[in-house]
């Protein structure tokens, strides 16, 4: 496994490296200390299995740096490491293409589990950020516990649509759809699209027999 670890504080990098070696004892950890060296290291590394980037590093603004990294290396699973816990920032960065957001004060076991989730193709969002809702403009909960926007996404999901199709129908990005689905699954206490569609049927949001084959 080849992992890029970028943070401008050497002590942070030294603290994270033992956790990364628990993912794979033979992992090659490539270090960077700012955005310019991050891009250089990623280009020189070739195939990366994971990139773990501090949000605020010298050389570029945090959001710009993350967006540019995502655009330059679209296939690399990208996890953001930051001390910031603002839900709006977290959701914006996930929508921009990050696969995870880890708060630096998180215990080691949470960091490990978050990275394992991302490596399995999932998305990790801190529980506090999920609790604050994806869209502050539509936070008033429905009886199901879902916001109106989450209900819209669930209705489209129940019609058998893929994330790309849901995004097109609702004027969202695929990353934002994925964020909504994480919240929907959590609120409905389900772990798959099939279970979510069955829950939608129980709520009267879709006809029986809806297609559950599309992937998250």
N, C-alpha and C positions, 0 to 999 in steps of 0.2 A: 504494500500500500504506500502511496506517495501523497503526503499531506503538506500543504502550504500553510504556515503559521505566521501571521503578520501582526505585529504589535510594536509600538514604539518604546515600550517599557521592557527591558531585558528580564526583570524579575517576573513579569506576567508570563513571558514566553517560557521561562524556566519552570514556572508553576504548572503550566498547561501541558508541557511535553510528557511528563510521566503518565498523564491521563490518556494522551494519544497513543502511547506505547501499550496501554491496556487494550486499546482497540486492536492493535496488531504489534506484537513484540518486535517484528522485523520492519516496522514502518520506517520509511525514509521521511524525515521531517525537514522541510526546507523553510528557512527563516527569512523574514523581511522586517524592516523597521519603519517604513513609510510607504506611501502609495507608489512613488516611482520605483523603488526597489521591489515592491510587490508585483508590479506588472512585469518587470524584468525577470524576476524569479519564476513567475508563472510561464512566461514565454520560453525560458531556458529549460524548464522542468519537463516539458513535453506533456504526457498524460498525467493529470492529477486526479486522485480519487476524492479529494476533499480540500476545500479552502476555508480556513478559519481566519477571519479578518477583524481587527479592531475597527470600530466605526470611525473614530476620530484619530487620524494620523497625519503627520506633516505631509505637505505636497499637494493636497486637494481637500475640498470640503467633503465631509463624510458621505452625504447622500450622493453627491456627484461621483465620488470614488467608487461607491458600491454599484451605481448604475453603469458606470463605464466598465467595471470589472465584469458585470453580468453580460454586457453587450460584447465584450472582447472574448470572454471565455464562457459561452452560453451553456456548455455541457457539463461544467464543473459544479458539483454540489457546493453551494456557498452558504456558510454560517457566519453570522455577525456576532462578535463578542464586544459588549459595551457595558459601561456602568449606568447608562441612561435607561430608565424604566418607563418612559412616556409611551402610553399605548398607541397614540396617533403615529408617532415615529416608527414604532415597531410594525404596525400594520402597513404603513406606507412602504417600508423596506421589504416586507414580505411580498406586497403587491408588485414591487419593482423587480422581483425575481429571486430574492434570497430564500433559501430552503429552511432557515432557522435563525433564531435570535436568542442568544444566551446572555443573561445578565452576569457580569463578572463576579458578583457576590454569591452566585449559586453554588451549592455544595458540589463536590466532585462527582458524586453518584448521579446527580441530576444532569450535569454536563455530559457525562458518559452516556446516559440514556438518551439524551437529546441528540448526540452525535450518531448513536446507533440507529435512531429513528430516521434521521436524514439519510444515512447510508443505505437504509432499506427503501428509500424513495418517499419517505414521509416529510411532513413539515412540522417543525417545533416552534410553538409560540408560548411564552411564559404564561402560566395560569392567570396571573393578575391581569395581563393584557387581554386575555380572552374574556375575563369577567367584566372588563370595562366596555366590551362590545366592539364590533368591527366598524360600525358606522354610527357616530354620535347623533347624526340627524335622524336616525330611525331607531332610537333606543327604547321607545315605549314598548314593553313586552305584550305579546298576544297571550291568550290563555295557555297555549302550548309552551310558553316560555321563550319563543322565538320572536325576534323583531320583525316588522313588516318586510324588510329587505331580505332577511334570512328566509322568510316564508316564500318570497318570490323565487329565490334560488332553489328552495326545496321543491316547489311546484315544477320548475323546469327539470330538475333532477328526476322527479317522479314521472315525467314524460319520456324518460329514457335518453335525455340529451347528455352529451359529453361536456366536459369543462369548457372546451372551445365553443361549443354551441350555446351553452348557458351564457358565456361571456358576450357573445355576439347578440343574443336576444335581449340582454339587460344592459348593454353598453358598458361592460366591465372588462378588466383584463383577466386573463386566465389565473394569474397570481392572486388577484382579489377573490375570484371564485373559490380558489383553493382555501383561502383564509376563511371565507364564509362557511365552507363545508366542514372545516375543523371545528368551528363553533357550533354548527348544527349537530354534528355527530356527538359532541360533548353534551349539549343540552338535551338531546333525545336519548342519550345513553346507549348509542349504537356504535358499531365499529366497522361497518361496511355500507356500501351504497345500497345493497339489497335490503339490509335492515332499515336503512333510512327511508327507502321507498315503501316498505311495509308500514312504517310509522306514519308516513304521509297518507297512506290509504286509511289508516285508523283515524287520522285527523280530517278525513274527507277532502284531501287535497289532490287526489288522483284516482282514476278508475282502477279497479282490480286488473291485474295482468300487465301493469306497466313494465317496460323493458329495463332490467337492472344490469345489463351487460356492459355498459360504458364504464371505463376506468376512471378513477380519481385522478 
